[in-house]
Amino acid sequence: MNSTNKTNALILGLSIFLGLAALGYLLGRAAINVKEYERSVAVKGLSERELPADIVIWPIVFTESNNDLGELYSAIDASKKNIEAFLLAKGIAAAEISYSLPSVTDKAAQEFNSGDKAPFRYVAVQTVTVYSPHVAIVRKAMDELSELGKSGIAFKGEDFQNQTEYLFTDLNKIKPEMIQETTTKAREVALKFAEDSNSKLGKIKQASQGQFSIEPRDKNNPHVKRIRVVSTVEYYLSD
């Protein structure tokens, strides 16, 4: 091989070597940059509100007993009229009052009869339901229901199937504000983390919004609702 060919081969080999070295360096730097760019922190932001319920569902359950079925239904109708008159006098609109069909039990026809004769053959359970957006008015009427008890109506206490319910239905009105608050609080936490770790906070990598929850503030105040939502936001970090 003459000297010219040797020189060309040497230059070609050197060029390939330098090219591979440069490529390796660039790939190494790229890997480091990607690794640095993948650094992130996930934080949570909480928003809470305490607001009054805007709907109340109040089941008023009473019982009637009689040995004559016709007289039983007459007694039911009379009690219903007394209850309706009471509610109207307390400021509850007629459109907010509804009635279920009475549930009548014939003690004499029960399959498993103990043999003891019941004082009344027929026992009826009737429910009058108030569905109203005027929560304060209805709650006041609840406190004064004993007035009707003195007139001879036998009210049944609340049980699992007949409980007063308080609803909050204006969630859509406060959703945007609460979501904005969660993201703002999440960013404040992320900024503090970045500051403590000598990093810079970058763009959002991903974010997810939790479910809104609406619960009674406590067992003694079911008409006051606690609304809360948590958002999770992940930010990129850089040096």
Buried (B, 14 or more C-beta within 10 A) or exposed (E): EEEEEEEEEEEEEEEEEEEEEEEEEEEEEEEEEEEEEEBBBBBBBBBEBEBEBBBBBBBBBBBBBBEEEEEBBEBBEEBBEBBBEBBEEBEBEEEBBEBEEBEBBEBEEEEEEEEEEBEBBBBBBBBBBBBBEBBEBBBEBBEEBEEBEEEEBEBBEEEEEBEBEBBBEEBEEBBEEBBEBBBEBBBEBBBEBBEEEEBEBBEBBEBEBBEBEBEBBEEEBBBBBBBBBBBBBBBBBEE
